[in-house]
């Protein structure tokens, strides 16, 4: 995974019907995502957005407990 992709850990996700979702933006800092989300909610007030932490971004770099033995 490229270094640049590992930096974007906070995602703004738009929630859609039937458990679908769309990633709208990615950020390095939670505060940046929060500020951007405020603007998005003003522009699209009827849509549902959430900020989530992308924990999957670094799973390849972390060794599992079974590999270390």
N, C-alpha and C positions, 0 to 999 in steps of 0.2 A: 504494500500500500504506500503510495507517495506521501512524503512528509506533509505536504500541503493539505491532504485529505485528513490526516490525523489531527490537525489543528482545529478543524471545525467540529466541535463537540456538542454545541447547543443548536437545536433545530426549532424552527417555527413550522408547525404542521397545521394544515387546514383539515378539519374533520368533516367528512362527507357522510351521506346516508349509507346504510348497509355496511358499516364498519370499514369504509374506505377512507383513505387519507392521502394528502398530497404534501410533500415537503416544499415549503415556500422559500425558506432561506436557511443558511447555516452560519453560525457565529463562533468565535473563539471565547468570548466572554458572555456570561449570562446577562450582564447589564446592557450590552449592545443588543442582544436579542429582545430584551424587555422594552427598550426604547423603540426599536423597530416595530414590535408588536403593537405598541400604543398607536403608532401612525397607521398601521394596517387596519386596526379596529375603527379608527376614525374614517378611513376611506371606504371600508366595507363593513358597516355596522351589523348587518344581518348574518354574517358568516361566523363560524365558530373556529377559533384558533387556539392552540396551546403551545407552550414552550416545553420541549423535552430534552433530556440529556442523552446523547448518543453513546451508550456504553459499548457498543459493538465496534467502534472505530479502532480500538487498540487490542482486541482479543488475539490477533495474530502475534503480537509482540510479547505477550505475557505467557510464560510457559505454564502448562497445566501441572497439577500436583503429581500426576502419573508420569509425566515426562522427566521430572527432576530425580526420580528414583533409579 
